Amino acid sequence: MAFWGGAGAGGWSTGIGGQQGGPRGGRGSDGWDEDYLGKAYDAEVARRLIPYIVQYRFAAILAFVAMMMFAIAQFVTPLFIGLTVKAGAEGNEDRVFVYLGVLIGLALMGMTGAFMQQLTTAWIGNKLLLQLRTEMYDHIQGLSLSFFDDMEVGRIISRLTSDVTVMQELLTTGSLTFLADFVGLFTVVVILLILDWELALVTFAVVPPLIFVMVIWARHARAAFINVRIKISQLYGTLGENVSGVRAIQSMTREDENARRFDALNQENRNANIWAGTLTATIIPLIELAIAIATCSVLIVGGLIALRSSSVDAAAALGIVTAFAVYVTR
């Protein structure tokens, strides 16, 4: 047993104890193969998740409608901001007040949509969390003893806690946000091309380098987040074995040794989380930099167009540039 023998928790090759790998180590792996870590995309797993969403289809539809209300308000607002600026530059006060009324209506619609979406997804998410954990617990109770001989405690606890929580977020906020963002992105691209296709191409110039950076970042981020899962599972396993075997540990006076091993695992878990957090913190400034470059490009090119235009065309150009600048930040 890990709490009194020479092996690490559950047989992991973490430098704690003498065993290499887990129960799968004989196959030349470290005990954390694709069966546990999962693929980037698994169609079979996605298919098995559909019934969980279907049973809450009415609430999911309501959440999607609410999210679309929020998305429409978010992505249409810059257009009316630009129209308001144009009307103000032309001295048309009536249109300014009309557009301001529309902006207030969009703000109220976005607020209502955000409230309904948060409330509905929270309800669906907690229902799914309860169902997933209950079904997994019932499933574990019916497994044979040989399963528990081959499976580390940390994996089981990780499945029932952190992995289920991530699955709940994917089924609720993640899936709905993906659909809303896709529709919103398509809407923004169409609006920008209609407003001024040349200025739109200037805005889109930052997209290819950003995609390249995101692909490289995603490769490292996935490895980092997988490592976080591994470390937290190892930590759970070691903690469970030390608690259940506390009598054996005390009878053999191994408190200090087991505390040292647990501290080493805890530090590895901390370092894994710090590295994952560092990667997350790195990508955000890069995205902000791309937004800043796109905004500067829009202002420079749009300003040059406005300077070379007549007074009427300059007002229209000013409105378009304003709308573009706001859209870039969205």
C-alpha positions in Angstrom: 0.0 0.0 0.0 1.2 3.5 -0.9 0.9 4.9 2.6 3.4 2.4 4.1 5.2 0.8 1.2 7.9 2.2 -1.0 5.6 3.0 -3.9 4.1 6.4 -4.5 0.4 7.2 -4.3 -1.4 4.7 -6.5 1.8 3.7 -8.3 2.4 7.0 -10.0 5.9 7.8 -11.3 6.2 11.1 -9.6 9.5 10.6 -7.9 7.7 9.5 -4.7 8.6 5.9 -4.1 10.1 3.3 -6.3 7.3 2.3 -8.7 7.3 3.5 -12.3 4.0 4.4 -13.8 0.6 3.2 -12.6 -1.3 0.0 -13.3 -0.8 0.6 -17.0 3.0 1.1 -16.6 3.7 -2.4 -18.0 2.6 -1.1 -21.4 5.3 1.5 -21.5 3.1 4.4 -20.4 3.2 6.5 -17.3 -0.3 5.5 -16.2 -2.0 8.5 -17.8 -2.8 7.4 -21.3 -5.4 8.7 -23.7 -8.1 6.5 -22.1 -7.9 8.8 -19.1 -6.8 12.1 -20.5 -9.2 11.9 -23.5 -8.8 13.1 -27.0 -9.1 16.7 -28.2 -12.4 15.7 -29.7 -14.2 12.4 -29.3 -17.4 12.0 -31.3 -18.6 9.1 -29.2 -18.4 11.1 -26.0 -20.1 14.0 -27.7 -22.9 11.7 -28.8 -23.4 10.3 -25.3 -23.8 13.8 -23.9 -26.7 14.7 -26.2 -29.4 13.1 -23.9 -28.3 15.2 -21.0 -29.0 18.4 -22.9 -32.2 17.1 -24.6 -33.9 16.4 -21.3 -33.6 20.1 -20.5 -34.3 21.2 -24.0 -36.9 23.8 -23.1 -34.7 25.5 -20.6 -31.7 25.2 -23.0 -33.8 26.9 -25.7 -34.8 29.7 -23.3 -31.1 30.1 -22.3 -30.1 30.2 -26.0 -32.7 32.8 -26.8 -31.7 34.9 -23.8 -28.0 34.7 -24.9 -28.9 35.7 -28.4 -30.8 38.7 -27.1 -27.6 39.7 -25.2 -25.4 39.0 -28.3 -27.7 41.0 -30.6 -27.6 43.9 -28.2 -23.8 43.7 -28.0 -23.2 43.5 -31.7 -25.8 45.9 -33.0 -25.0 48.6 -30.4 -21.7 49.8 -32.2 -23.6 50.3 -35.4 -26.0 52.7 -33.8 -23.2 54.4 -32.0 -21.7 55.1 -35.4 -25.0 56.3 -36.7 -25.4 58.6 -33.7 -21.9 60.1 -34.3 -22.7 60.6 -38.0 -26.1 62.3 -37.2 -24.3 64.5 -34.7 -21.6 65.5 -37.2 -24.3 66.4 -39.7 -26.2 68.5 -37.1 -29.3 66.3 -37.2 -30.6 66.4 -33.7 -33.8 64.5 -34.3 -31.9 61.5 -35.5 -29.5 61.8 -32.6 -32.4 61.4 -30.1 -33.9 58.6 -32.1 -30.6 56.7 -32.1 -30.1 57.4 -28.4 -33.5 55.8 -27.7 -32.6 52.8 -29.7 -29.3 52.5 -27.8 -31.2 52.6 -24.5 -33.5 49.9 -25.8 -30.6 47.8 -26.8 -29.0 48.2 -23.4 -32.2 47.1 -21.6 -32.5 44.1 -24.0 -28.9 43.1 -23.3 -29.4 43.4 -19.6 -32.6 41.3 -19.7 -31.0 38.7 -21.9 -27.9 38.5 -19.6 -30.0 38.1 -16.5 -32.2 35.4 -18.1 -29.2 33.5 -19.5 -27.3 33.5 -16.2 -30.3 32.3 -14.3 -31.3 29.6 -16.8 -27.8 28.2 -17.3 -27.2 28.1 -13.5 -30.4 26.1 -13.1 -29.5 23.7 -15.9 -25.9 23.4 -14.7 -26.8 22.5 -11.1 -29.4 20.0 -12.3 -26.8 18.4 -14.6 -24.2 18.4 -11.8 -26.6 16.6 -9.5 -27.5 14.0 -12.1 -24.0 13.3 -13.3 -22.5 12.9 -9.9 -25.5 10.7 -8.7 -25.2 8.5 -11.8 -21.4 8.2 -11.5 -21.7 7.3 -7.8 -24.4 4.7 -8.5 -22.2 3.3 -11.3 -19.2 3.0 -9.0 -21.2 1.1 -6.4 -21.9 -1.6 -9.0 -18.3 -2.1 -10.2 -16.3 -5.2 -9.4 -13.5 -5.3 -6.8 -11.0 -5.9 -9.6 -11.8 -2.4 -11.0 -10.7 -0.8 -7.7 -7.5 -2.9 -7.7 -6.5 -1.5 -11.1 -7.8 2.1 -10.8 -6.1 4.7 -8.6 -8.2 6.5 -6.0 -7.2 9.8 -7.3 -8.7 9.1 -10.7 -12.0 8.2 -9.2 -12.2 11.2 -7.0 -11.1 13.5 -9.9 -13.9 12.1 -12.1 -16.5 12.7 -9.4 -15.4 16.2 -8.6 -13.4 18.4 -10.9 -14.1 16.5 -14.2 -17.8 16.4 -13.5 -17.8 20.2 -12.8 -15.9 20.8 -16.1 -18.5 18.7 -17.9 -21.3 20.6 -16.4 -19.8 23.9 -17.6 -19.3 22.5 -21.1 -22.9 21.3 -21.3 -24.3 24.7 -20.2 -22.2 27.8 -20.5 -19.6 26.4 -22.9 -21.9 25.1 -25.6 -24.3 28.0 -25.5 -21.5 30.6 -25.5 -19.9 28.9 -28.5 -23.1 29.1 -30.5 -23.7 32.7 -29.5 -20.1 33.8 -30.2 -20.2 32.0 -33.6 -23.4 33.8 -34.6 -22.0 37.1 -33.3 -18.7 36.8 -35.1 -20.5 36.1 -38.4 -22.8 39.1 -37.8 -19.9 41.4 -37.1 -18.0 40.3 -40.2 -21.1 40.9 -42.4 -21.8 44.3 -40.9 -18.2 45.4 -41.3 -18.0 44.3 -44.9 -21.3 46.1 -45.7 -20.2 49.3 -44.0 -16.8 49.5 -45.7 -15.1 46.4 -47.2 -11.7 48.1 -47.6 -11.7 49.2 -43.9 -12.9 45.7 -43.0 -9.9 44.1 -44.7 -7.6 46.4 -42.7 -9.3 45.3 -39.6 -9.1 41.6 -40.5 -5.3 41.9 -41.2 -4.5 41.0 -37.6 -6.5 37.8 -37.7 -4.0 35.4 -39.4 -1.1 36.2 -37.0 -3.5 35.9 -34.1 -4.7 32.5 -35.3 -1.1 31.4 -35.6 -0.3 32.5 -32.1 -3.5 30.8 -30.7 -2.7 27.5 -32.4 0.7 27.4 -30.8 -0.7 28.6 -27.4 -3.4 25.9 -27.5 -0.9 23.2 -28.0 1.0 24.2 -24.8 -2.1 25.1 -22.9 -3.7 21.7 -23.4 -0.6 20.0 -22.1 -0.5 22.3 -19.1 -4.2 21.8 -18.2 -3.8 18.0 -18.6 -0.9 18.2 -16.2 -3.1 20.0 -13.7 -5.6 17.2 -13.9 -2.9 14.6 -13.3 -1.4 16.5 -10.3 -4.8 17.1 -8.6 -5.7 13.4 -9.1 -2.4 12.3 -7.6 -2.9 14.7 -4.7 -6.4 13.3 -4.1 -5.2 9.7 -4.3 -2.3 10.3 -1.8 -4.6 12.2 0.6 -7.2 9.4 0.5 -4.7 6.7 1.1 -3.0 8.5 3.9 -6.3 9.2 5.7 -7.6 5.6 5.2 -4.3 4.1 6.3 -3.5 6.5 9.1 -3.3 3.7 11.7 -0.7 1.9 9.7 1.2 5.1 9.2 1.3 5.9 12.9 2.1 2.3 13.9 5.2 2.4 11.7 6.1 6.0 12.6 6.0 7.2 9.0 4.2 10.5 9.7 7.2 12.6 8.7 8.0 10.6 5.6 4.4 10.6 4.3 4.1 14.3 5.1 7.2 15.0 3.0 5.8 13.0 0.1 2.5 14.7 0.3 4.2 18.1 0.5 6.2 17.3 -2.7 3.0 16.4 -4.5 1.3 19.5 -3.2 4.2 21.6 -4.6 4.0 19.9 -8.0 0.3 20.6 -8.0 1.0 24.2 -7.2 3.6 24.6 -9.9 1.3 23.0 -12.5 -1.5 25.4 -11.7 0.9 28.4 -11.7 2.2 27.3 -15.2 -1.4 26.9 -16.5 -2.3 30.3 -15.0 0.8 31.8 -16.6 -0.3 30.6 -20.0 -3.8 31.9 -19.5 -2.4 35.3 -18.4 -0.1 35.4 -21.5 -2.7 35.0 -24.2 -4.9 37.8 -22.9 -2.3 40.6 -23.4 -1.6 39.2 -26.9 -5.3 39.4 -27.8 -5.4 43.0 -26.3 -2.4 43.9 -28.4 -4.1 42.6 -31.6 -7.2 44.6 -30.7 -5.0 47.7 -30.2 -3.2 47.2 -33.5 -6.6 46.8 -35.3 -8.0 49.9 -33.6 -5.0 52.0 -34.6 -5.2 50.8 -38.1 -8.9 51.6 -38.4 -8.3 55.1 -36.9 -5.4 55.9 -39.2 -6.9 54.6 -42.4 -10.4 55.9 -41.5 -8.9 59.3 -40.6 -7.1 59.6 -43.9 -10.3 58.8 -45.7 -12.2 61.4 -43.8 -9.6 64.1 -44.4 -9.8 63.5 -48.2 -13.6 63.5 -48.2 -16.2 66.4 -48.5 -18.0 67.6 -45.3 -20.9 65.2 -45.9 -18.7 62.2 -46.7 -16.5 63.1 -43.8 -19.5 62.8 -41.4 -20.3 59.4 -42.8 -16.7 58.4 -42.6 -16.5 59.5 -39.0 -19.5 57.4 -38.1 -18.1 54.4 -39.9 -14.7 54.7 -38.2 -16.4 55.1 -34.8 -18.5 51.9 -35.4 -15.4 50.0 -36.6 -13.4 51.1 -33.5 -16.2 49.9 -31.2 -16.6 46.6 -33.1 -12.9 45.8 -32.9 -13.1 45.8 -29.1 -16.1 43.4 -29.2 
